[in-house]
Amino acid sequence: MTGSHATPRTTAESPKTGRGSGIALLVICSCQLMVVLDITIVNIALPHIQTSLGFSTENLSWVINAYTLTFGGLLLLGGRLGDILGRRRVFMFGVALFVFASLLGGLSQESWQLLAARSLQGVGGAIASPTALSLITTTFREGPARNRAFGVFAAVSAGGSAIGLLAGGVLVEWLDWRWIFFVNIPIGLLIVLATPRYIRESERHPGHFDVLGALTATLGMVCLVYGFIRASEDGWSDTLTLVAFAAAVVLLALFIAIESRSRQPITPLWMFRDRNRAGTYGMMLSLAAAMFGMFFFLTLFVQNILDFSPLKAGLAFLPVSAIIAVGAGIASQLLPKWGPKPFMVTGALLAAAGLGWLTQTDVDSSYLGSLLGPVLVFGLGMGLQFVSLTLMAVSGVQPKEAGAASGILNTTQQVGGSLGLSILVTVFGTASRNEATDQVPKFLAEATPSQLAEFRRTGELPGQWGDQVLASGVSQAFVAAAVFAVVAALIALIVIQVRPSDLERLRGDGATPAEGRADGGPVEETAAGTPDPAARPPDGDAREGPRPDR
């Protein structure tokens, strides 16, 4: 494990006020928006990327996974970099790296070039995103100004997915899929130029970089995801599939060994000793797997089978973002009275019901008659979840540990989404091959000479036969996604236990104000409910083992 020490250095500058603080917040939130919307803006472009660069449907998932795996795997390390080296300079470096990777992505001529650029984007995002949130604490004075800034930041984070859907649709339909990457360049350059003028440098803290821990975790997950995707195309007995799974086991075991011995681990394993927090992380892992899969396969379905344009596809998904916000608002209002567990259970069951409903999709499905209803049910369930999961993740931790607790939650969301999507792609690939076996004889009996020639050239069934194969695979993928949501509901029922002290903190009885963010990891803000990182650990919750030096 490599280490680095930095000499503490304070700055005489005081937090900005007035117009300067407003521009500083605009700069910080612009970065967060750019990073957050990157997943949904790319989702809309997937069918066009597939056609342009020759991806198979299974390998197309790497366009998403290459970003989310590096982003999620390096997120906590990115926050630590800002603490040790200075948040402003690390923030600028992360944004510049993201811009450079976006340029490479837009210029890609081969599939491997795009995947490399997406991975580099994930690294840049992992450095810039947690540092952006940290800069709010050094730019705005504690109190109403900082609270308002956190609220704006959270709103931008929550609205990023909806903006990405619209922006992706407009750019792909009116320009070209490459512009979903090129659009980041002028925004990112403006952020880099404005940062030194409007944002002050933070104090630097001594500490260690847990690089080896971050790398083993990220590479282990990459191998695991690759194993599932490889299995979907070449079978479970394929040599490379088995090697990928074996490498994943070794790397992830090494990661656990490193973290258990590290003085400043990137992932404090002792946090999983609390059953509520461990259950929360497990739920986020399962729900993210279901959510990423739903967006990925529905994007392919509405554009390839329903023939939606990119813009129409983006508009079709906006109700999901709206209903998630409604669900989050309902949960925020009623949590102090009922506690988080009812919303965690109900939300997971609603998500499972929506995904179960989506398993009925076929080539004759329509948007209004077959898709809108289930995605609204799913979205409402996810909205009820987000606030509850956030609160449970940070409940019972000390202020200096809140960043690590919520940072791990964000990491499990990204990693869970990537891992889950790879599993769903495996299910999709198996179901598609089985359906193709049934469709080929029908195609050969009914196809025109031109269709037969196209089939011999590409090996893919065209027209209605190809649509049937895709629809069958998508339907089976939703079955697996529904299973993930059911697993989350079972965890909520069996594992989560809300203590009287948790309800007292939700009602504000005896709660102390949370400290400003100081560790560089992501935190959840007021738009998702009021977290309580200042609460004392519950009785009997042992805190042995290494602690992060905050």
N, C-alpha and C positions, 0 to 999 in steps of 0.2 A: 504494500500500500504506500502510495506516495504521500508525502506530507509537505506542508507549506506553512510558514508562519508569517504573519503580518504584524507590523508594529502598530498598536492603536494610534489612531490619528484623529483628532477632532477638528471640526471646522468652526470658524467663528461666525459663519453666516447664520442668520435666523430664518425660520420658515417664511416663505413668501406670502404676501397678502395682496388682495386687490386683483388688478388685471393680470399681473404676473402669475399669480397662483392659478387663475383661470386658464391661462395658456399652458401652464405646467400640467394641469389636470387633463387638458385636451391632448397634450403630447403623450402622457402616460396611457390614457384610455384609447388613443389611436393605436398604440402598440398592441394592447390587449385585444382590441377588435380585430386587428389584422391576424393575430395568432389564432383566436377562437373561431373565426368564420372560415378558416382555411379548410376545415374538414368538410363542412356542408357545401362550400363553394366548389370543391373538387367533386363531391358526390354527384352534383348535377351534370358535370362534364364527363362522367365515367363512360357512357356509351360512345361518345365522340373520341375519347382517348383510346378506347378499345379498338375502334375502327382505324384510327390514324396510326397507332403504333403496334397493332397486331397482338394485343393481349388476348389470352384465353379468358373465359369468365372466371375460372379459378384463380389464375395469376393476377387478374385485374384487382383482386382484393389487396394486393401488395401496394397499390397506389395509396390506399388508406393506411394499411398497416405499417408501411415504411415510415410514415410520419408519426403515427400514434405510439409506436414502440419506442422510437428514440426520444420522443417528447415525454412520454410517461416514465421511461426508464431513467432519464437524466434530469427529471424535474427537481428532485430534492438536491441533487448536486449543483444545479444551476442556482438555487437559492443560497447554498453555502458559498459559492463563488462570490456572490454579491456581498455577503457579510465580510469575507476575508480580504477581497481585493478592492472593495469600494463599489457601491451599487450603481452609481451613475456610469462609470466606465464599463462595467460589466453589462449594463443595460444597453449601452450604445454598441458594444461588440455583438451582443445577441441580435439586435435589430439589423446591424450591418450584415451579419452572417445569414440571417433570414432573407434579406434582400438579394444577396449574392446567389443563394440557393434558388430563389424564385426566378432569377434571370436564367440560371441553368435549366430549371424545369421548363420554362417557356421555350427555350431553344432546343430542347431534346428532340433527337431524331430517331432514337432507338429506345426500346422499353427499359433497358438497364440504365440508360442515362437519366430517365425520368425517376426511376426508383432511387438512384443515388442522390439526385437533387432533393427528393422528398425526405430522405433520411437526413440530409444536411439541414433542411428546413426544420425538421423535428429538433435537431440539436440547437439551432438558433432560437426556436420557440421555447425550449426548456431553459435556456439561459435568460431570455428576455422576460418571459411571463411572470415568474415569481419575483424577479427583481423589480418589475414595474409596480407590483403591489407594495413591495417594501418601500419604494420611493415615496409613496403617499405618506408614510409615517415620518419621513424626514423632510417633506415639503410642506406639510400642513400641521398647524398647531393642534395639540390634543384638545378635543371638545367639539363644538358644532361644526367647525370648518372641516375637521378630519372626518367626522361622521358623514357630512354631506359628500365629501370626496369618495369615501368608501361606498356610499349609496350609488353614486354615479358609476363608479367602477363596476359594481355588481350588476347594475342595470345593463351596462354595455356587454358584460360577459354573458348575461342571460339572453340578450337580444342578438348576439352575434350569429347564432345559428339561423335565425329568420332572415337577417340581412344577407348572410351567405347564400341562402336559397335564391333570393331575388337577384342578387348581384351575379351569381353564377348563371342563372337563366338568361339575364340580359347580355352578359359578355359572350356566352357561347352562341346564343342565337343571332346577335347583331354583329359580332366580330368573329372570334374563333376561340376554341378551347384554350389556346396558349395564353390568352389575355387574363385568365383566372390567376396566372402567375405574374404576368407583366404588370398587372394593376398594383401589385405590392411595391414595385420599385419606386415610383414617385412618392408614395406615402411613407415608405421606410426612409428614404433619403431626407425628406422633410423632418421626420422624427429625429434622425441623427444630427441634422444641422441645428434644430431648435433646442435639443437637450442641454448642451453646455450653457446656453443663454438663460434658460428658464428653470433649470433644475440643479440644485446644489449637490455636491458630493457628500456621501454619508461617511460616518465614522467607520473606520476599519477595525475589525476585531481579530485577535489571534485565533488560529484554529487549524484544522487539518482537512485536506481534501480526501474523501473516501472514494478515490477514483476506481480502485480495484473492485470495491463493492458495487459501484454503479455499473461498471463494465460487465462484470459477471452476471448481474441481474438482467441487463439489457440483452447481452448475447445469448443468455440462457432462454429468454423469452423468444428471441428471434429464431433460435433453433427449434423451439417447441412449435411455434406458429408454422415454420417451414415444414416441419414433419407432418402436420395435419394437412397442409395444402398439397404437399407432395403425395401424400396418401390418397387424396381425392383424385389425382390424375394417374398415378402409377401403382396404387395398391399398397396394402399394409405390409406386404412381404418384400417390397422394394428395398434394396440395400441402402440407398441414400435416405430413405424414410427412417429405417431403423437406426442408422448412424446419427441422424438429426435428433431423434428422441433420446438416444444414449448421451449425446453431447449436452442436450438440455438438462438431463438429470444430473450429470456431473457438474455443470456450470451452476445450476441452481443450488445444489448441495454445497458447492464451494462458496457461493454467495452467503448462505446461511451461516457457514462456519466463520467467514470473514466478519459478518455483522455481529456475531455473538462474542467476538474477541476484540472488536474495535473500541477504542476509547471514545471516538466520535463517529458512530455509525451513521450511514446515510439513511438507514431504515432501522430505528430503534425497536428491536424485536420484543422487548419487554412490554411494549404497548399492546401486544396481542394477548397479554395475560388477562386483561379485563374482558369478560365474555361479551358485554354489550359492544365494545369497540371492535373486537374480533368479528362478531356477528355482523356489525355494520359494514366492515370491509368485505366480508363474504357476500353480503347482499349487493353491494355496489359492483363487485366483480360480476355477479350473475346478471344484474339488471343492465349493466353496460354492454354485456355480451348480446343480450336481447335487443337493445336499442340500436347498436351499431349495425346488427344484422338486418333489422327492419328497414332502416334507411337505405342500406346498400341494395337489398333485393327489390324493394319497392321502386327505387330509382330505375333499375333495369327494367322492371315490369312496365311501368307507366310509359317509358320512352320506347321500348322495343316491341311491346305487345299492344298497348293502347295508342301508340304513335303520338304521344304528347311531345310537343316541342320543348326545348330546354326551359324556356320561360314559363310555359304552361305547367311543366313539372315542378318548377320552383314555387309557383303559386299554389299548386295542389298540396304542397307540404306545409304551407303557412298555417293552416288550422291546427296542426300539431303543436307548433310553437306557441300559438295563442292559448290552447287548452292547457298546456304545461304551465303557463303563467297563471291561469285561473286556479289550477290545482295547488300551486305553490302558495297563492294568496289565501285560499281556504285553509290550508294547513297552518300557515303562519298565524291566522286569527284564532284557531281552535286548539292549537297545541298546548297553551297554558292550562286549558280546562281539562283536556282528555289525555294529554301526554302523547309521545311520539308513536308508541306501539300500534294503536289502532290504525294510524295512517300508513305505517309501514306494512302491516298485514293487508289492509284494504287496497293500498296502492299496488302492491305486488300481484294481488289477485286480479285487479282490474287490468293490469298489464298482461297477465296470462290470458285473461278472457279475450282481450283485443287481438292478441297474437293467435289464439285458438280460432277466432273468427276469420282471421286472414288465411288460415290453412284451406279455406274453401275457395280461394281464388283459382280461376282457370282461364282458358283463352276466351271465354264468353263473359268474363267479369267486366263491369264498368266501374268508373271512379265513384259516382254518386251511389250506385246500388250495391257495390261490393267492397269498396276501399275506405270511403270517408268515415262510415260508422265505426269500424274497428280501430282505425288510427286515432279517432277522437277518444275512444275508450282507453286505448293504450296511453295516449298523451295525458289524460286526466290521472291515470294511475301513476305515471312517472312524476307528474307535478306534485302529487301528494308525498312522494318519496323523498324528493331532493332536500326539502327543509328538514325532514325528520332524520335523514341519514347524516346531514351536516351536524345537527345538534348532538346526536348520539356519538359521533366521531370525536367531538371535543369535550363532551361531558366528563367531568371528573379528572381533568388534567390541569396541571399548574400553568400559569401564564407563559412561562418560557418554553413549555412543551406543546402549546396549542398549535404552533406552526407545523411541527412534525406530525401531529395527529391529523390535521386537516390536509397536510401535504400528502400523507400516505393515502388518504381517501381519494384525492385527485389522481394519484398515481394508479391506484387500483381501478379507477374508472377508465383510464387510457389503456392500461395493460389488459383489463378484462374485456374491453371492446375489441382489441386486436386478437386476443386468444379466442374469444367467442366467435368472432367473424371467421377465423380460420376453421373452427369446428363446423360452423354452419356451411361454409364453402365445401367442406368434405362431404357433408350430408347432401348438399346440392349436387355435387359432382356424381355421387353414387346414384341418386335418384334420376339425374339427367341421363346417365348412361343406360340405366334400365329402361327408361322411357324411349330412348333412341332405338334400342333393340326392337321395341314393339312398333315404332313408327317407320323404320326403314322399309319393311316389306310393303306397307301401305304407300309409301312414297314411290317406290320402284314401280308399283302397279298403276299409279295415277300421274306421275310426273311427265312434263313435256320434255322434248329433247334438250332444250336450252337449260332446263332445271337439272337434268341429268348431267349435263356437261359441267354446270356450276358445282354440283355435288362431287364430281370426280376431281375437280380442281381444288376445292377447299376442304372436302371431307365433312362439311357441315350441312345439315338439312335446311333447306330454304323455306320461306313462306310459312304456311299454316303448320307444316310438320315441325319446323324449327321452333315456332311459337309454342306448340304443344310440349316440346321437350323442355323449353325454358320455364313454362308455367308449372309443369310437374315438379321440376327441381326447386323452384321458388316455394311452392306449397309445402314441400317436405322440409325445407329450411325453416319455415315458420313453425312447424311442429317442434323442431329442436329449440327454437327461440322461446316457444311457450314453456318448454320444460325448464329452461333457465329461469324464467319468471316464477314458475311453481317452486323451484328450489329456493329462490329468494323469499317467497311467502312462508315456506317451512322454517327457514332460518329465523324469520321474524316471530313466528309462533312459538318455536321451541327454545331459541337461544336468547332472544332479547328479553330483559327483565328491567322494567322501569321502576326505580326506587323512589320512595317518597321525597328524598333529597333532590332527585332530578326534577320532580314536579315543582318543588319549592323554588328551584333556580329558574325554571321557566316562567313562574309567576313573578319573579323578581324579589322573592323573600330572602333577604340577607345576601343577595348577590353583590359582588364587587365589580367595578368596571374592569373590562378587559384591557390589558396593556396593549400598547402599540406593537405592531408586527416587527419583530427584530431578528427573525431567524432566516428569512429569505424564502421559506416555503409558502405555498399558496394558503390562503385562509378564506373562509366563507364570510360574506358580509351581510349587511342588514337586509338586503333584498331577499335573502333566503332565510329570514328569521334572525334572531339575535343569538349568536353563539355565546357560550359561557365558558371560555377558556380559563377564567380566573377561579373556577370552583375548586374546592379542595378535593383530593382523591377520596373515594369512599373507604369506609373502614374495611380493613382486611385486604385491600388491594395492594399487594406487595410491589415495591419499587426497587427490587434488587436488580443488579446487572448494570451494564454500562449505561451512562446517560449522555445525551448530546450536550456539548458545551455551548450553551446559548449565551 
